[in-house]
Amino acid sequence: MKNLIKNISNIPGWSTKRKIVVFEVDDWGAVRTRSKEARDTMIDEGLNLKKNRFDYYDTLAGSTDLQALFDVLSKHKDSKGNPAVFTAVSVVANPDFDKIKASGYNEYFYEELTETLKRYYPNEDVFSLWKQGIETGLFYPEFHGREHLNFELWLDALKDGDKNVIAAFENNSLGIKSDLLQKYKGGYLSAFDYKNEKSLQMQEKIIREGLTIFEKLFGYKARHFTSSGLLHTAKIDTFLNDNGIKYIDVAKKHLEPLGEGNYKTRVYKLGQKNSLGQVYITRNSRFEPNDTNADSVGTVLKDIEIAFRWNKPAIISSHRVNYVGSIDEGNREKGLKNLNDLLANIVKRWPSVEFMNVSDLGKLIEEK
């Protein structure tokens, strides 16, 4: 039944005979758990972080993480001689914990990504590796939001005394589930969920500022947008379009916020366009090697086979958490071993494969 559903879900939408593989990998640039020390402190304080792999393993990628990732990606070339590439779905800012605390949780302040990287890794020039990845075609940032955080909901939880959220804050960490925000599907991490119309208006400013910082950091304009948690309302499509976003990531069954923790489901297909001419991109595979003991490589290979059967590109969803090892080196080693095995099998099984970033795929769809 699962295999049947997977086949049926790949039938609608834009098609191509080309064997295209895209990796969309979320959360680059975003803070999560500050460090192993912070994780251990929170566990000692009674927080059960082991039940959530992001809380337990995920942190800002350092030089060792990026270099090890690039080493794997560069080993595997497609039919045109291009290496495998990660579309690094990225934020460009993070909360300034010290300033927020000094305000009594009443005001929100952020710092740009480069400042966060300097604080995390003062003896490493991590951002130079980001730029190296871009220049070598291995790592292509696109827009995940200004930060991976709905700061309005986050500040509400802090001011209301949510013990879990405060414990995380005191350890310069994000992501610990809030007991006070349960009606919001993504809690305070879904940056583009919203409370009311005033909140929605604020998102226009956030998008504009975020995309301005993005261009300043990376030297090009973002073309593609993935909302954190894939939660956003179509009402922001206009803001995105006005600021250069042409391709929007959505789930095939997309949960659209209506405000105040209410939602509706909308159905999308790959290549569908809205009234502004923006193209919707839907993922059709999932590669999360640290999420399960199941055969993550074999599962994705089956997904690719099904996608190609129906003349669809394979658009593989993944997250940074699988490839970082500052908290646990074994986590990075496992993720990269699985990635290496997956890429080797793809190139061997489909010699005509093309590795592509998601925005180049969007352009291809737009032109046909």
C-alpha positions in Angstrom: 0.0 0.0 0.0 2.8 2.4 0.9 4.5 1.7 -2.4 1.2 2.3 -4.3 0.7 5.6 -2.6 4.2 6.7 -3.4 3.7 5.9 -7.1 0.3 7.7 -7.2 1.7 10.8 -5.5 4.4 11.0 -8.2 2.0 11.1 -11.1 0.7 14.7 -11.0 2.7 17.7 -11.9 5.6 18.8 -14.1 7.5 16.0 -15.9 10.8 15.5 -17.6 12.7 12.6 -19.2 15.9 13.8 -17.6 17.2 12.0 -14.6 17.5 14.9 -12.2 18.4 14.5 -8.5 18.1 17.5 -6.1 19.0 17.5 -2.4 17.1 20.1 -0.3 18.8 20.2 3.1 17.2 22.4 5.7 18.4 24.5 8.7 21.9 25.7 7.7 22.9 28.7 9.7 20.3 28.2 12.5 21.2 27.8 16.1 19.7 24.8 17.9 21.5 23.1 20.9 24.5 25.3 21.7 27.0 22.6 22.5 27.5 19.2 24.1 28.0 21.0 27.5 24.7 22.8 27.0 22.9 19.6 26.1 24.3 17.8 29.1 23.3 20.7 31.4 19.7 20.6 30.1 19.6 16.9 30.6 20.8 17.3 34.1 18.0 19.8 34.7 15.5 17.1 33.7 14.8 17.8 30.0 14.4 14.7 28.0 16.4 15.7 24.9 16.9 12.1 23.7 13.4 11.9 22.3 14.1 14.5 19.7 17.2 14.0 17.4 17.4 17.8 16.7 17.6 18.6 20.4 20.2 15.8 21.0 22.5 16.3 18.0 21.8 19.4 16.0 24.0 22.5 16.3 25.7 25.1 14.1 28.1 23.4 11.6 31.8 24.1 12.0 34.7 23.8 9.7 35.2 20.1 10.3 31.6 19.4 9.5 31.6 21.4 6.2 35.0 20.1 5.0 33.9 16.5 5.7 30.6 17.1 3.8 32.4 18.7 0.9 34.8 15.8 0.7 31.9 13.4 0.2 29.9 15.5 -2.3 33.0 16.2 -4.4 33.7 12.5 -4.9 30.5 11.8 -6.9 30.1 13.3 -10.3 27.0 13.2 -12.5 26.8 12.6 -16.3 27.9 16.1 -17.0 30.9 16.0 -14.7 29.2 18.1 -12.0 29.6 17.1 -8.3 26.7 16.3 -6.0 25.3 19.5 -4.6 23.3 20.4 -1.5 20.8 23.1 -1.7 21.5 24.5 1.7 18.2 25.9 2.9 19.6 28.6 5.2 18.7 31.3 7.7 20.9 34.4 7.9 20.4 35.6 11.5 19.9 34.2 15.0 18.6 35.6 18.3 21.0 37.8 20.4 20.3 36.0 23.7 22.1 38.6 25.9 20.2 41.6 24.6 16.9 39.8 24.8 17.5 38.8 28.4 18.6 42.3 29.3 15.2 43.5 27.9 13.3 41.1 30.3 12.1 39.1 27.2 10.2 42.2 26.1 12.2 43.0 23.0 13.7 40.9 20.2 17.2 41.4 18.9 19.1 39.4 16.3 22.7 39.1 15.0 23.7 38.1 11.5 24.9 34.6 10.7 28.6 35.6 10.4 28.5 37.0 14.0 27.0 33.8 15.3 29.7 31.7 13.5 32.4 33.8 15.1 31.0 33.2 18.6 30.6 29.5 18.1 33.9 28.9 16.4 36.2 31.8 17.2 39.3 30.0 16.0 37.8 29.0 12.6 36.8 31.0 9.6 33.7 28.9 9.0 32.0 31.4 6.7 34.9 31.1 4.2 34.0 27.5 3.8 30.4 28.4 3.0 31.8 30.6 0.2 34.2 27.9 -0.9 31.2 25.5 -1.1 29.3 28.0 -3.3 32.3 28.6 -5.6 33.0 24.8 -6.1 29.3 24.0 -6.8 28.9 21.8 -3.7 26.8 24.0 -1.4 24.1 26.4 -2.7 22.3 28.4 0.0 18.7 29.4 -0.5 16.3 31.2 1.8 14.8 29.6 4.9 13.8 32.9 6.6 15.7 35.5 8.4 15.9 33.2 11.4 14.4 29.7 12.2 12.2 31.2 14.9 8.8 32.8 15.4 10.2 35.3 17.9 6.7 36.6 18.8 5.6 33.2 20.1 9.0 32.5 21.6 8.9 35.7 23.7 5.4 34.9 24.8 6.5 31.6 26.1 9.5 33.1 27.9 7.4 35.9 29.5 4.8 33.3 30.5 7.4 31.3 32.4 7.6 28.2 30.2 10.2 26.2 32.1 11.5 24.2 29.1 11.9 27.2 26.9 13.6 29.2 29.7 16.0 26.3 30.4 16.9 26.2 26.7 17.3 30.0 26.6 19.7 30.0 29.6 21.8 27.6 27.6 21.7 29.7 24.4 19.6 27.0 22.7 16.4 26.8 20.8 14.0 24.0 19.9 12.9 22.5 23.3 9.2 22.0 23.0 7.0 24.6 24.7 4.1 23.4 26.9 2.4 26.8 26.4 2.3 26.8 22.6 0.7 23.4 21.8 -2.0 24.8 19.5 0.7 26.0 17.1 1.8 23.0 15.0 5.4 24.0 14.8 5.6 25.7 18.2 7.9 28.7 18.2 10.3 27.3 15.5 7.9 27.9 12.6 8.9 31.4 11.7 6.0 32.0 9.3 3.1 30.7 11.4 1.3 33.7 12.9 -1.1 34.9 15.6 -3.0 37.7 13.9 -2.9 40.2 11.0 -0.5 42.4 12.9 1.9 39.4 13.1 1.4 38.8 9.4 2.4 42.4 8.6 5.6 41.9 10.6 6.5 39.0 8.3 6.8 41.4 5.4 9.6 43.3 7.3 11.3 40.0 8.3 11.3 38.7 4.7 12.7 42.0 3.3 15.4 42.2 5.9 16.3 38.6 5.6 16.6 38.7 1.9 18.7 41.8 2.0 21.1 40.1 4.5 21.1 37.0 2.3 22.3 39.0 -0.8 24.9 40.8 1.3 26.3 37.6 2.7 26.3 35.3 -0.4 26.6 37.8 -3.3 23.5 36.8 -5.1 19.7 37.1 -4.7 17.8 34.2 -3.3 15.3 32.7 -5.7 13.9 29.9 -3.6 12.1 29.9 -0.3 11.4 27.1 2.2 9.5 28.1 5.3 10.7 26.6 8.5 8.5 23.6 9.3 6.9 24.1 5.8 4.3 26.3 7.6 3.4 29.5 5.9 0.3 31.2 4.5 0.0 32.0 0.8 -0.6 35.5 1.9 3.1 36.0 2.1 3.7 35.0 -1.5 3.3 38.6 -2.6 6.0 39.7 -0.1 8.3 37.0 -1.4 7.7 37.8 -5.0 8.3 41.5 -4.4 11.7 40.6 -3.0 12.8 38.2 -5.8 11.5 34.8 -4.7 10.3 32.8 -7.7 10.2 29.2 -6.3 8.3 28.2 -3.2 8.7 24.9 -1.3 5.5 23.4 -0.2 4.3 20.0 1.0 2.1 18.1 -1.4 -0.5 18.3 1.4 0.4 21.7 2.8 -0.8 22.8 6.2 -1.6 26.5 5.8 -1.8 28.7 8.9 -4.9 30.8 9.3 -3.8 32.6 12.5 -4.2 31.8 16.2 -3.3 28.1 15.8 -5.9 27.3 13.1 -5.0 25.6 9.8 -6.3 24.3 6.6 -4.9 21.8 4.2 -4.1 22.7 0.6 -3.0 20.3 -2.1 -0.1 21.2 -4.4 1.7 19.5 -7.3 5.2 19.9 -8.6 5.4 22.9 -11.0 2.1 24.4 -10.1 2.1 28.2 -10.5 0.3 30.8 -8.5 -1.3 34.0 -9.9 2.1 35.8 -9.6 3.8 33.2 -11.7 5.8 31.7 -8.8 6.5 28.0 -9.1 5.7 25.6 -6.3 8.3 22.8 -5.6 7.3 19.6 -3.8 9.7 17.1 -2.4 9.2 13.4 -3.1 11.8 11.6 -1.0 13.2 11.8 2.5 16.8 11.1 3.6 17.3 11.3 7.3 20.0 8.7 8.3 20.0 9.6 12.0 16.2 9.3 12.4 15.9 5.5 12.2 17.7 2.3 12.1 15.9 1.4 8.9 17.6 1.2 5.5 17.7 5.0 4.7 19.8 4.5 1.6 17.7 1.7 0.2 14.5 3.7 0.8 15.7 6.7 -1.1 16.9 4.6 -4.0 13.4 3.1 -4.2 12.0 6.6 -4.1 14.3 7.8 -6.9 13.3 4.7 -9.0 9.6 5.6 -8.6 10.2 9.3 -9.4 12.0 8.4 -12.6 9.4 5.9 -13.5 6.9 8.8 -13.6 9.3 11.2 -15.3 9.7 13.3 -12.2 12.9 14.7 -10.7 13.9 13.1 -7.4 13.7 16.0 -4.8 15.2 14.6 -1.7 14.4 16.2 1.7 17.1 16.2 4.4 18.3 18.3 7.4 21.7 19.5 8.6 21.3 17.5 11.8 22.4 14.4 9.9 25.8 15.8 9.0 27.1 17.7 12.1 29.4 16.3 14.7 30.4 19.0 17.1 28.1 17.5 19.8 28.6 13.8 18.7 31.2 12.9 16.0 29.5 9.5 15.5 26.4 11.3 14.3 28.4 13.1 11.5 30.2 9.9 10.6 27.0 7.9 10.3 25.3 10.6 8.2 28.2 11.0 5.8 28.7 7.3 5.4 25.1 6.9 4.4 25.3 9.9 2.1 28.5 8.5 0.4 26.7 5.1 -0.1 23.6 6.8 -1.5 25.5 8.9 -4.0 27.7 6.0 -5.1 24.6 4.0 -5.8 22.8 6.8 -7.6 25.7 7.3 -10.0 26.2 3.6 -10.6 22.5 2.8 -11.1 21.6 5.9 -13.2 24.6 6.9 -15.3 22.7 9.7 -17.0 21.9 11.3 -13.7 22.1 15.1 -13.3 22.8 16.7 -9.9 21.1 20.1 -9.6 20.3 22.7 -7.0 16.6 23.4 -6.5 16.6 26.9 -8.0 18.1 25.6 -11.3 15.3 23.0 -11.3 12.8 25.8 -10.7 14.2 27.7 -13.6 13.9 24.6 -15.8 10.3 24.1 -14.8 9.6 27.8 -15.4 10.9 27.7 -18.9 8.9 24.7 -20.1 
